[in-house]
Amino acid sequence: MAKEQFKEFVKTKPELATYVENNEMTWQKFYELYDLYGEDEKIWSKYSKKDEKPTKKIADYMEKFDPDALQKHIENAQKALDIFSELATKTTENINNNVKPDIARPLSKFFGD
């Protein structure tokens, strides 16, 4: 029963997974803390990332943002779409303009021999 409660608790605290991924803590240690203290906020506050402000994350992302690279990717995608559109149009034209020869060829004759 306690394991299921712990799983539900972890779902409300996804930041705990980063501590496990960074090898700072293990799920076993988190479970032991949960088993001893329950959902007491005093214990879990040091594992909470409420200190980091969302605006700081956005600012960090914007520093790494390169509008020229984005423009280049958009242009490449547009070129690919143009090529695909051109191929689709040519294929449709070829299907619509498919002219069958008037002369029936014998089955034994291949490749104009």
C-alpha positions, 0 to 999 in steps of 0.5 A: 500500500505504501508503494502505491502512495509513494508512486502517487506522491512522486507523480506530484513531484516530477523534479525528484526524477532529476535527482535520480538521473543525476545520481544525486539520490536513488528511488530507494532513498526517496522511498525511505524518506517518504516512509519516515516523514510522509509528505511533510513539506519541510523534508521535500522542500530542499528537493523542490525546484521552486527557487528557479524562476520560469523567467530565468529559464526563458532568458537562458533559452533566448540567449541560445536562440539564433534567429539566423539558424531558424530562418535557414531551417525554415528556408530548407523546409520550404525548399523541400516542400516545393520539391515535393509539390513539384514532384507530385504535380509532375506525377499527376500530369504523367498519370493524366497524360498517360498515352497508350500505344495504338498498336498492340504489341505481341507478348513475345516482343520485349524492349523493341527487339 
